[in-house]
């Protein structure tokens, strides 16, 4: 069994009419594919990229995967929402981030200059700029940022995906407008009670990101493989309790909530440094 890092995702799904004509054609071709099949395709393509004989982690195909979220309505029906993978843009941004933290010769081994040049030539400047302005997916390796938990509640729609060796992932989804309201309320509370917290800056930035999308969309937190180590997870409740305690001046309650969070997630972050 191939082992991948623990990567979690925060994704915006939008209705079909939020996309341009070209993207709608791509969506229509993939809208009936099962989500599990999409995830398997994504992992398989990733594995093939990293096992190439010549080091080149960039996608060479102009095609893109689309994920479909079927969100249930109170009437028992489901409405489809769509999230393009935007892999070419995300891999380019990841390469730029790595290039700032690594130096030759290691950078040249992981991301050869020839591969980076070829990727730049494959990218269409206009579509790259459009995708960059509305990047539907955020990712986090070896843990989930606490700010993401602000956006969800434990009673939000939750899907637990079981696999052969445990839980493959847990996905929590909620209306995007509701998540924006939650982030704004939490940010307002922190601005008064604890303006120096990094969480406040994180919430401000993530709210601006969510506001670039159609407000009738949906937001999904995809735990990824880390779900098998933490689920059932009370992190959304603990984050909410911590913020409410700060707003009420209850430092003991805030400290207790943070301690529960830290205890739960420190073991995951330690895996990033394990050999």
N, C-alpha and C positions, 0 to 999 in steps of 0.2 A: 504493500500500500504506500503510495507516494505521500509524503508529509509536506504540507504547505504551512506557511506562517499563519498565525491567528490574525486574520484581517476582518474588521467589521466595517459596515457601510451605512451611511446615511443617504437615502435616495429620495428625490422628488419625482413623483409620477404625475403626469398631466393628462387631461382628456385629449382625444384625437385632434379636435379642432384647434388646440394650442400649437400645433406643429405646422410647418410649411408643407407645400405639396410634395417635395422630394422625400421628406421624412415620413409623410403619411403613407407613401407608397411602400417604404421600407417597413413601416409598422404593419400595414395590411398583410404583407407577405409573412409576417412572423406572429401575428396576434393569436393564432390558434395553437401555438406551441406551448407545451406544458412547462411550467417554471422549473421543475427539476431538470428537464432536458436542457433548458437554457443554461442552467448553472453547470451542468456536466460539459456542455459545449465550451463554455468559458474556461473551465479548468483545463480541458483537453488542449485548447488553443494556447493557453498560458504555458502548459508543460512543453508543448512542441517548440515554443519560442525560446525557452530557457535551455533546451537540450540541442539546439542547433550546433552543428560542427563548428561554425564560425560564430563568435559571440555577437549577437544582435538581438536584443530583447524587444525591438519595436515590431508592431504589426505591419505586415506587408500588404494585406488585402484592403481594398477600399470599402468592403462591406462592414457592417456593424451589427452587433446583437441588440435586441430590444427585449427588455423585461416587461412582463404584464402583471399588474396587480388587480385582482378582482375583489373590490371592496363591497362588503354586504350593506344593503340598505335596511332601514327599519321594516320594510315590507317583505324582507326575505330574499329580495333579488340582489344581483351583484352588478356593479358597474365597472367596466374595464378602464384602467389608467395605464400609461406607458412611460417607460424610462429608457432612453437610448443609452447604450454603454459608453459612447464617446471615447473609446479606448485610445485612438490615435492622439487625441488631445491630452488625455490624462497621462499617457505614457511619456509624452513630450514634457509635460510639467514635472513629472517624477524625475526624468533625466536631468532637467535643469536644477532641481533641488539637490540631487546627488552630486552634480558637478560642483556645487558650492561647498559641499562637505567633504568631498574626496579629492585627492590630488594624484597626478601621475606618479608611478606607473599603474596604481590600482584602478584609477578612473579609466585609463586606456584599455585595461583588461575587461572591465565590466561594460563599458560603453565606448567602443572604438570610435575614433573620429570619423572613420568612413561610414559607420552605421548611423551616426548622428547627422552627418551631411545628407545621407540618402533619405533619412526621415524628413528632414526639412524640405527636400525636393518633392517628396510625396504629398506634403500638406498643401491644401488649397488655402491661400491667405484669407479669403472671405469666409469660408466655412469654419476655419480655425478661429477667427475672431468671433463669429457668432456663437460657437460652442463655448469659447472661453467666457463670453458674457453670461451664458446660461449653462453652467456646468452642473448637470443633474446629480452627480455622484460625488460624495466625499468618503474618504477611507481613513481608517485608523488601524495601525498594526500593534499587536500585543496589548490590547485594552481599548476601552471605549471612553472617550472624553466625558467627564461628568456633565458638561454643558448639554450633551445630547440627551441625557436623561431628563432634563428640565422640560423637554418638548413632549414627553409622553407620560401616561398614567398606566397603572397596572391593569385597569379595566378597559384599556383600548383594545382594539381588535388584535388578537395574537394568534400566530400560526407556529406550532411546534413541528419541525420537520425531523422525523426519526430516520436514522440510518442503520446500517448493519452493526456498527460499533458504538452506538449511542445516539446522542442528539446531533444532527448535522448542523442545524441552525435554529434560531428563534427569530421570527419577524413580527415586529409591532408596527402598526400603522394607524394613522389618524389624519383627519382633514388638515390641510396645510394652514388654513386660516385659524384654526383652533391652536395649532402649534405656535403660530406667530403670536397670538394673544397670550399664551402661556409664557413665552420667552419675554415678551414686553412686561408682563406683570412681575416676573422674577427679576428682571433687570431694574425695574422701578424700585422694587423692595431693596435690592442690593445697593442701588445708588444712594439710598438714604442710610441704610444700616451698616454697610460694609463697602464703601466706594473703592477701597484699595484692593479688593479681591480680583485676581486674574479672571475669575468666572464672569465678572461683569463685562470685561472687554470681549470675552469669548461669546457671550450672549448677544452683545451689540453687533458683532461681526456676523454671527450666524443669522440674526434677524434680517440684516441687510441682504444676505444671500437668499433667504427664503422669499423675500419680497420681490425678487426679480422674476418669479414664476407666476403663472396663472393661479389666482387665489382659490379656484375651484379644484385645485390639484390635491394630491395626498402626499404625506411624508411617511417614509418607512425606515425603521431602524432594523438592520439585518445584523444580528450578532455574529454570524459566521460560526466557525468551529469553536470559538471560545464559549459558546452557549453550553457545551457539554460539561464545562468546568464550573459554571456559575448558576445555571438555571435549575430550579426556579429562583429568579433574581428580584430582590426588593430595592434595587438601586433607584428606580424612579421615585419610590416612596421616600427613601432616605434623603435624596437630594431635595425633594419638596419639603420634607420635615426640617432639614437644615436651614433652608432659606426662610421658612416661616419662623423658626426659632430666632434667627438673626433679626428679622423684622420686629419681633416682639421683645428683643433685648435679652433673650434666654440663651446666654452663652454656653451653659451646661448642656442644654438640649442640642445646640448647634454642634458642639464638640462631640457629643455622643453619636450624632448622625454621621459626622465626618469619619469618626473612628470605625463605624460599621462599614462605610464605603471603602476606606483604606484597607481594612482587614480583608475585605472580599477581593479587592483588585490588586493588592500588592503581589500576591502569589502569581498572578498572570504576568505582570510587568517583569517579575524576576525571571520568567522563562525567556525573555528576550536576551538576557545575559548568560543564560545557561549554556554550557558546552556539551 
